[in-house]
Amino acid sequence: MILQLQPRIRVETPLGAGLALFFEDDGEEIFWTVVLLSNRAIVQFRNDKIRAAACYTDGSGASDEAMRNIIANSS
């Protein structure tokens, strides 16, 4: 099964930060197709090699403290 991701998921890879384009589960292993932010190369990684990036606002650079303030003042 191949799933195109919309919206893209920001991930950290052994080669740097990227955006996950596709998720593929062949029944035995899971693979992610990622475009790297540094050079726009498209690379495939096994599931155990990538992690979701810590990014609250999709790249705007909000800190943990700023995000806590936004959440606290949103109600």
N, C-alpha and C positions, 0 to 999 in steps of 0.2 A: 504494500500500500504506500502510495506517495501522496503527501498532503502539501499543497502550496500554502504558505503562511501569509495571511493578510490580517492585520498588519504584520510587518516583519518583527522578529524578536531580537533584541540586542543581546549578544552573547560575548563571552570571553573565551578565546581559544588559545592553544599553545603558540599560535602565530600572531596573537594580538586580538583587538576588539573587532567585532564584525556584526553583520545582520544576517540572521538565519532566513534563508529563502524557502527551503524545502525540508521536510521531515520524511524519512523513509524507513519503514519497518518491513523487513523481509521475512519476518517470522522467527529469525534466529538472532539478528542484531539490528540495532537502530542506528541510522546514519543521518547526519544533518549536513545540508549544503549551505555554505556560508559565503557571503561576499565580505572580504576583509576591508576595513575602513582605511587602512594605511596605503594600500596599493590597488584596491578594487579587484584583486585576484579572487576567483571563485574556487573554493576548496571544500572537500568533503571530509567530515570528521565522524568518528564513532561517538556514540552517546557519552561514553565515559571521559572523553577528552574536552568537552565544552561545558560551560556553566552560564546560566542566565546572568546578564550584566546587572549591576546595581545602579539603576537609572530610573528615578521617579518620574521624570517628565520628558522622556525620550530625547535626551541629549542636551537639555538646557543647563545642566550642571547644578541643579538644586542640591544643597547639602542636606544631611540628615536633620540638622537643626532647623533649616528653612522649611523643610517638608513638615516637620512636627508643628511649626507655627502655622503653616497653611491649614493643616488638618484641624488644629485646635481652634482656629478662627473661622472655620467653614460652616459651623452650625448656627 
